[in-house]
């Protein structure tokens, strides 16, 4: 797909990389499936960079608008799943 990831230019390069890795993990959940542990690790790192709910909602909303992939639904499903389970949003 051709779209840009939502990023905050106040983030460091390392933080931008981790936010992009989180969104790539969400993409994998929709396209191929991803292990619950992998998506939750990416989400935990994302939350260190974007700790506020309002900012998370804004950034994830922008991502969903451009990609069609819901970070919220993906993380909700992962939180409800057991460790080691593969998360697939298809």
Buried (B, 14 or more C-beta within 10 A) or exposed (E): EEEEBBBEEEBEEEBBEBBBBBBEBBBBBBEEBBBBBBBBBBBEBBBEBBEEEEEBEBBBBBBBEBBEBBBEBBBEBBEEBEEEBEBBBE
